[in-house]
Amino acid sequence: MTTTLDATRVVTRAPAPVALPLPVRPNRRWMLRPLVVYAASRALVFLTVAIVTTFGHADPGAGPWPALGGPRIAFLRALGRWDSAWYLAIAHHGYRVETSPPGGHASDAFFPLFPMLVRGLSTPLHVSPLIVGVVLTVLAGAGAAVAVWLLARRLAGPRVADRAVALFCFFPGAFVLSMAYAEGLLVLASAVCLLALLDRRWVLAGLSAAVATATRPNAAPIVLACLVAAIVATRRERDLRSWLAPLLAPLGGIAFFTFLWVRTGSFMGWFRSERTTWRDHLDVGITAVHRVFQTITGPAPSLSPGGLNIQMVALGAILAVVGIVLMVQWRPPWPVLVFGVTTILMACASVNVGPRPRLLLAAFPVAIAAGRKVHGRAFVALLGVSALTMAVLTGITISSLAATP
């Protein structure tokens, strides 16, 4: 009967079920492989930062964000720019009405788990939040690389897992895994959740998803993945315990929204901050398409503030289309497919930020799909181009205001 079902699945190209047979547990030597790849990618980012800050003259920590505290070391301050400064300000001062641009309730747009962890470590250790934030992000990124490798091995075998983790670690937007950003924590929690869904460990899946939803707003697709997994498990095997995952998954986000309700008097405080302060909301991707055409009809790229934003969104839009095509061709288990595609679509729906490479980093199942499709010399070429692009984006991000991460 199992053979017949497998044959039918191949013919119809239908996504695999929620759970797959458990593979042999990987040994410790295998587990070192993603960490070695991750270490190499961080070495490239840190080398780029060191070169740029050595020859730069301006303070890389100064900009249109809250004042950056901590050591007056250019290398470290370069890793605390942009959203990093907002996370570190929340870790130091808590949520408050901001005087820094864009002012008002700008800090309400940042989810709390990452700054809470930074504060919880920096205060008792008497270490600068900047240092703790960077170290925490690098460690979370290492965990994310291992989790992505394990998920890829679970779905496609060790060789594909090696290629997938390399594409993930050297993805153009992966430079934020070396800055005080929350992306590493988001990917780690989401990958653990997907692994738990495949193994039918519903409570672990729900708790991991709750961690993700307390980390960033674009964790919403992991809740949908839990819901889809529960529907499939209920229809096929009448497993009602599967509903624990989608019930637990949104608790992190709900806790944050409740906090904002108490603080501001509105349960929709996050949406208010996004729309009125950061000028962002969701559409159906029309803005992203418009910006692709603006690369031809709009202003020429430059290193002036915002001078490369259109090009970054256009690059992300191209990567988004390729990612969706790869995911649909692959047809992984439903939760993985739904999570990957929905994460891409959510990034494309952002009016102000759009599908920049940083937001597409969360769609890590695409790296697995690409690892299945590309191998040999084509893979080496793809990895080289991706690594070079990551280095270039790193240099632009820490030396100018031309492209918002």
Sequence and secondary structure as in RCSB ss.txt:
>XXXX:A:sequence
MTTTLDATRVVTRAPAPVALPLPVRPNRRWMLRPLVVYAASRALVFLTVAIVTTFGHADPGAGPWPALGGPRIAF
LRALGRWDSAWYLAIAHHGYRVETSPPGGHASDAFFPLFPMLVRGLSTPLHVSPLIVGVVLTVLAGAGAAVAVWL
LARRLAGPRVADRAVALFCFFPGAFVLSMAYAEGLLVLASAVCLLALLDRRWVLAGLSAAVATATRPNAAPIVLA
CLVAAIVATRRERDLRSWLAPLLAPLGGIAFFTFLWVRTGSFMGWFRSERTTWRDHLDVGITAVHRVFQTITGPA
PSLSPGGLNIQMVALGAILAVVGIVLMVQWRPPWPVLVFGVTTILMACASVNVGPRPRLLLAAFPVAIAAGRKVH
GRAFVALLGVSALTMAVLTGITISSLAATP
>XXXX:A:secstr
 HHHHHHHHHHHT    S         HHHHHHHHHHHHHHHHHHHHHHHHHHHH  S TT SSSS   S   HH
HHHTT THHHHHHHHHHH S  B STT BTGGGGS SHHHHHHHHHHHHHT  HHHHHHHHHHHHHHHHHHHHHH
HHHHHH HHHHHHHHHHHHTSGGGGGGGTT SHHHHHHHHHHHHHHHHTT HHHHHHHHHHHHTT GGGHHHHHH
HHHHHHHHHHHH  GGGGHHHHHTTHHHHHHHHHHHHHHS TTHHHHIIIIIS   B SSHHHHHHHHHHHHS  
  SSTTTTHHHHHHHHHHHHHHHHHHHHHH   HHHHHHHHHHHHHHHTBSSS S HHHHTT THHHHHHHHH  
HHHHHHHHHHHHHHHHHHHHHHHH SSS  
